[in-house]
Amino acid sequence: MVKIIGQFDVVLTVPIAVYPGVKLENLDPLHFAIEDSEVTISPLNVEVADIGDGEVEGWLKELRIWIAREAQLKEDHQVSQNLAALEERKFEDILIKATRRFVRAVKLRIEQWNLDTRHPIDSYVYKYFNADMCQ
């Protein structure tokens, strides 16, 4: 088993309303654990839209989620190591649980009732890293 870090850039199904002047660099990442995985969530970008009459709205549409966990690697015919399909599925399961947990907490906190807590992920792109190589 090797410690693997998955980086997921998630597009939310429903954007989260935020103060238009929010600065991403001032926001601390959120850290928590799910099962045997360490999860970190940070906002990826905030979009600001002019809605007329000098009014602006801010929307958080994307998150970056890191998941660190022990995983089994498989070797292919070119002697490179890859995640087995079952291991990738475990990362996806944790990604879904983490995003649901985050969106549910935000929904309760800011009372934005249209947030989709059942299917919060519209799409995502991912990369996997060997944690030993990142240090």
C-alpha angles and dihedrals in degrees: 000000000000130000108249128188119209118200114201125185103201128197109206121228091226119025118236116240112239137172105277093229095055114133114215092209089061094057119093118222117252115239127195142136131247116189105311095341134096112221129197123184126192131169110254101197142345121215121209121204129190106228095184137265090060092299120134132188129204125213131189104210103160137047132188112219125188120196120190119191144140111267140176116244126208127209120229128207091275091058093247120131123238137171114267115242090250091054092050088051090054090053090050092050091052090046091055093046092047094048092047091050092050095046092045091052092048091047092054093043100048098023095231093157097186092069110119108232095172097054106015097154119082095174142329143195121212146194130189125214134187103242091217090059092051095060 
